[in-house]
């Protein structure tokens, strides 16, 4: 759709896209989260990800972030229920270490644990060398995107793994925190990133074992 001189057609289309997303998410979480909460979190996610302006791509990413936030709210409501463990990986840019760790956990746990990630200063894109290093061992993180953490996702995590975000990392009482000292893959050659990747994989395996999660047989 082309934008008219006044810009109204494009704005109207954006409004319809937002309404469709809210309708979709409200339907998915019907009975657990009310529509007003869906609208509030989606609007906030758009602001967090929109930066200069909202585009079709921003709306898609905001939908995914909002879905994660709503799932976290449901976990918080069901704290007494038996839920699979949730691990949040935090770094500065959410473009390398935290994305690789989340990719490892999703592969090894195979839906027996949940992986989330975030950054204090999200980058514009995931480190392409990290993407390439993960692809070498059969883990695809190309669909992921750098994003900020949110209070709901931090509070709903059973373990928060920090990786170099220092004092910027959010701290909530009752949440278990683990700090992993890892080199930053930003600007590093593939040989260095492979080493970081493999170290993260070993740490994720050990963490899952601590959480009582059976790790799938996997060899890189």
TIPA-719200 format. One record per residue (C-alpha): x, y negated, z negated. Coordinates in steps of 0.2 Angstrom, whole numbers, padded with zeros to 4 digits, always signed. Layout:
XYZ/...
***
This chain:
+0000+0000+0000/+0007-0017+0005/+0006-0032-0007/-0005-0046-0002/+0001-0064-0004/-0008-0065-0021/-0001-0048-0026/-0017-0042-0032/-0019-0025-0022/-0002-0019-0029/-0007-0024-0047/-0024-0016-0045/-0015+0000-0039/-0003+0000-0054/-0018-0002-0065/-0027+0013-0058/-0011+0023-0059/-0010+0019-0078/-0028+0023-0081/-0025+0040-0072/-0011+0044-0083/-0020+0039-0099/-0035+0050-0093/-0023+0065-0090/-0014+0064-0107/-0030+0060-0116/-0037+0076-0109/-0022+0086-0113/-0022+0081-0131/-0041+0080-0134/-0045+0085-0151/-0028+0081-0158/-0024+0063-0153/-0037+0050-0149/-0037+0040-0133/-0032+0024-0142/-0016+0032-0148/-0013+0038-0130/-0015+0021-0123/-0004+0013-0136/+0010+0025-0134/+0009+0025-0115/+0010+0006-0115/+0024+0006-0127/+0033+0019-0116/+0031+0008-0101/+0039-0007-0110/+0054+0004-0116/+0057+0011-0098/+0051-0004-0087/+0065-0016-0090/+0063-0029-0076/+0047-0022-0069/+0035-0007-0068/+0036+0004-0053/+0029+0020-0047/+0044+0029-0054/+0043+0020-0071/+0025+0026-0073/+0030+0044-0069/+0044+0043-0082/+0033+0034-0095/+0020+0048-0093/+0034+0061-0097/+0040+0051-0112/+0023+0048-0118/+0019+0067-0117/+0034+0070-0128/+0029+0057-0141/+0011+0064-0142/+0018+0082-0144/+0029+0075-0158/+0014+0067-0166/+0005+0084-0166/+0020+0092-0174/+0020+0080-0188/+0001+0083-0191/+0004+0102-0191/+0020+0102-0202/+0013+0116-0213/+0010+0127-0198/+0023+0139-0192/+0031+0130-0177/+0046+0134-0167/+0061+0123-0171/+0063+0106-0163/+0081+0099-0160/+0084+0081-0155/+0101+0077-0147/+0106+0058-0149/+0121+0049-0141/+0123+0032-0134/+0118+0032-0116/+0108+0049-0116/+0117+0052-0099/+0130+0065-0104/+0133+0075-0120/+0115+0074-0126/+0108+0079-0109/+0120+0094-0108/+0116+0099-0125/+0097+0099-0122/+0100+0109-0106/+0110+0122-0115/+0096+0124-0128/+0082+0125-0116/+0092+0139-0107/+0098+0149-0122/+0082+0147-0133/+0070+0151-0118/+0055+0142-0126/+0059+0148-0144/+0065+0131-0148/+0061+0113-0142/+0075+0102-0136/+0073+0083-0135/+0086+0069-0131/+0088+0051-0132/+0101+0036-0133/+0104+0020-0142/+0108+0011-0125/+0100+0022-0111/+0110+0022-0095/+0102+0020-0078/+0105+0038-0073/+0113+0054-0079/+0131+0056-0077/+0133+0064-0060/+0149+0074-0066/+0139+0081-0080/+0125+0086-0068/+0138+0095-0057/+0146+0103-0072/+0130+0110-0078/+0125+0115-0061/+0140+0126-0060/+0133+0137-0074/+0116+0137-0067/+0108+0124-0078/+0098+0110-0069/+0097+0094-0078/+0093+0083-0062/+0075+0081-0068/+0080+0073-0084/+0082+0054-0087/+0090+0043-0099/+0078+0037-0112/+0078+0029-0129/+0073+0039-0145/+0056+0035-0153/+0051+0036-0171/+0039+0050-0168/+0051+0062-0160/+0065+0058-0173/+0053+0062-0187/+0046+0077-0179/+0063+0085-0177/+0069+0099-0188/+0087+0095-0184/+0094+0078-0176/+0111+0081-0169/+0121+0064-0167/+0135+0062-0154/+0144+0046-0156/+0130+0034-0158/+0136+0029-0176/+0126+0017-0186/+0114+0015-0171/+0107+0032-0174/+0090+0032-0183/+0089+0039-0201/+0073+0046-0208/+0072+0055-0225/+0068+0073-0224/+0076+0076-0207/+0092+0086-0206/+0106+0077-0197/+0122+0085-0190/+0136+0075-0182/+0145+0083-0168/+0162+0075-0164/+0163+0077-0145/+0173+0068-0131/+0162+0056-0120/+0161+0063-0103/+0159+0046-0095/+0172+0042-0082/+0181+0059-0085/+0186+0071-0071/+0176+0087-0069/+0190+0097-0078/+0187+0088-0094/+0168+0088-0092/+0169+0107-0090/+0178+0108-0107/+0165+0097-0115/+0151+0107-0108/+0158+0123-0114/+0161+0116-0132/+0143+0110-0132/+0137+0127-0127/+0146+0135-0141/+0139+0123-0154/+0121+0125-0147/+0123+0144-0149/+0129+0142-0167/+0115+0130-0171/+0101+0141-0164/+0108+0155-0174/+0107+0145-0190/+0089+0141-0185/+0085+0159-0184/+0082+0158-0165/+0087+0173-0155/+0098+0168-0141/+0096+0175-0123/+0111+0185-0117/+0120+0173-0105/+0138+0172-0099/+0145+0157-0090/
***
